[in-house]
């Protein structure tokens, strides 16, 4: 129809000043990285480089390409989850040597064509490195990311986010908000996760407690904090300046899982004085911790069902890594 608006995307014509500015930012970040003297300075330079590079990639990508990536990105999560389960990442040599698809199929006891399908998805998103072998056949090798995905914490985190959380989001994405309104969920016991599991008045942990295998996955997944930037989180707060309260308590880690945060704090600040408490649900603590129980007290606590059992003024570390001051049931930010 004459004069009708086009339904297709607009032509890709990023303004030259935008491209020039991003190019300058990238070059400046590379120069900053080259001159950096400390790990912190290098990390800051790389963060700026990543930000500018991502923006450049975004403004130079055609809309149809962006739509395709958006719509097909869930396939990446599926491919990673399958690869973890079939042992694909562990089958690749950590040395970086590429393996042909046929060899990968033998090592994973899987059909060759299926291995190829999964590997090509992972290769397209740079999770695996795709190349041609000396015989001209497709071969795959590790990237830094896929090598990390061979570790137990990374695999446990992948299983938890896919099996426990992602499916809950997918199954509730439309109907939950149509029923309850398009607003932030206010009731932890009637959340999208609750809705996805066709139940009522049950929190995430209530539901997981009825599924021991999935609760075990959750507990194992929490160890990912031990290897992903935990030191940076701990060193961002002066724990060595804390003083014990009247009861001799200096720190409580609420929802602290197996105690990796506490261990890191004690490692970085070995001269802290006062008793430390690790709080989490009874089922979590009974699954074993990594803290020395003669030096760190264990306190079963379900913050969805119970009042905080420890009273008085002290510093509490919460699961979301925020540092708060706790006094008689009131949380106040310590920033």
HUUR-V84549 format. One record per residue. N is the residue number from 1. PHI is phi in whole degrees, 0 to 359 (NA if undefined). D_FIRST is the distance of its C-alpha to the first C-alpha in whole Angstrom. Layout:
n = (N:N)
phi = (PHI:PHI)
d_first = (D_FIRST:D_FIRST)
This chain:
n = (1:2:3:4:5:6:7:8:9:10:11:12:13:14:15:16:17:18:19:20:21:22:23:24:25:26:27:28:29:30:31:32:33:34:35:36:37:38:39:40:41:42:43:44:45:46:47:48:49:50:51:52:53:54:55:56:57:58:59:60:61:62:63:64:65:66:67:68:69:70:71:72:73:74:75:76:77:78:79:80:81:82:83:84:85:86:87:88:89:90:91:92:93:94:95:96:97:98:99:100:101:102:103:104:105:106:107:108:109:110:111:112:113:114:115:116:117:118:119:120:121:122:123:124:125:126:127:128:129:130:131:132:133:134:135:136:137:138:139:140:141:142:143:144:145:146:147:148:149:150:151:152:153:154:155:156:157:158:159:160:161:162:163:164:165:166:167:168:169:170:171:172:173:174:175:176:177:178:179:180:181:182:183:184:185:186:187:188:189:190:191:192:193:194:195:196:197:198:199:200:201:202:203:204:205:206:207:208:209:210:211:212:213:214:215:216:217:218:219:220:221:222:223:224:225:226:227:228:229:230:231:232:233:234:235:236:237:238:239:240:241:242:243:244:245:246:247:248:249:250:251:252:253:254:255:256:257:258:259:260:261:262:263:264:265:266:267:268:269:270:271:272:273:274:275:276:277:278:279:280:281:282:283:284:285:286:287:288:289:290:291:292:293:294:295:296:297:298:299:300:301:302:303:304:305:306:307:308:309:310:311:312:313:314:315:316:317:318:319:320:321:322:323:324:325:326:327:328:329:330:331:332:333:334:335)
phi = (NA:295:84:288:292:290:271:276:290:290:296:276:219:298:298:303:301:293:298:296:296:292:297:296:296:295:297:295:293:296:296:296:296:297:267:296:250:233:303:294:295:295:296:296:295:294:296:295:296:296:298:293:294:296:296:296:297:292:284:257:269:300:302:297:291:296:295:298:296:296:288:261:300:305:297:293:300:296:297:296:297:295:297:296:293:272:76:294:294:289:284:279:297:294:291:99:293:285:238:289:301:299:291:297:297:296:291:258:55:231:292:300:296:293:300:297:298:293:294:292:296:294:290:296:253:61:276:244:264:263:206:260:284:297:268:85:263:296:221:227:219:286:252:305:292:293:295:294:288:273:279:303:299:293:291:295:296:298:298:296:295:278:288:268:262:299:296:297:295:297:286:245:307:262:292:300:283:294:279:257:98:274:208:296:302:251:244:297:267:221:266:304:297:299:300:296:260:54:223:220:52:217:281:306:288:302:290:295:296:275:233:307:294:285:295:296:299:300:298:293:295:294:290:298:295:287:236:246:68:295:298:295:295:293:284:279:231:282:299:288:265:288:240:294:278:298:271:87:272:243:202:231:257:274:65:278:60:273:101:295:295:300:300:292:299:293:288:286:238:291:257:300:248:120:280:243:237:255:249:192:297:303:296:288:295:291:282:103:234:251:268:287:289:277:240:236:282:258:232:298:197:250:289:276:242:238:281:305:286:258:254:103:264:198:265:242:262:261:301:276:70:277:258:229:261:243:217:45:85:246:262:227:301:258:289)
d_first = (0:4:6:6:9:10:12:14:18:18:20:24:26:29:31:34:36:35:36:39:40:40:42:44:45:45:48:50:50:51:54:54:55:57:59:59:63:63:60:59:58:56:54:53:52:50:48:47:46:44:42:41:41:38:36:36:35:32:31:31:29:26:24:23:27:28:26:28:31:30:30:32:35:37:38:40:42:42:43:46:47:48:49:52:53:53:55:53:53:57:57:56:59:59:61:57:58:55:55:53:51:54:57:54:54:58:58:56:57:53:51:50:47:46:48:46:43:44:45:42:40:43:43:39:40:43:45:47:48:46:48:50:53:56:55:51:50:48:50:50:52:53:51:52:50:51:55:55:53:56:58:59:58:54:54:55:53:50:51:51:48:46:49:49:47:43:43:44:41:39:40:40:37:35:37:40:38:36:40:41:38:37:40:43:45:48:50:52:53:49:47:44:47:49:45:45:48:48:51:52:54:54:54:53:57:58:55:56:60:59:58:61:59:56:58:60:57:56:60:59:56:58:60:57:58:61:59:56:57:60:62:60:59:63:64:61:64:67:69:72:73:72:76:77:77:80:80:79:76:73:70:68:65:63:61:63:63:65:66:65:64:67:69:67:68:72:71:70:72:75:78:76:78:78:77:73:71:69:67:65:64:68:66:65:68:70:68:69:69:70:72:75:76:80:78:75:75:72:71:69:66:63:61:59:62:65:66:67:71:72:72:73:72:70:67:65:63:60:57:55:57:57:61:62:65:66:69:70:66:64:62:62:60:62:60)
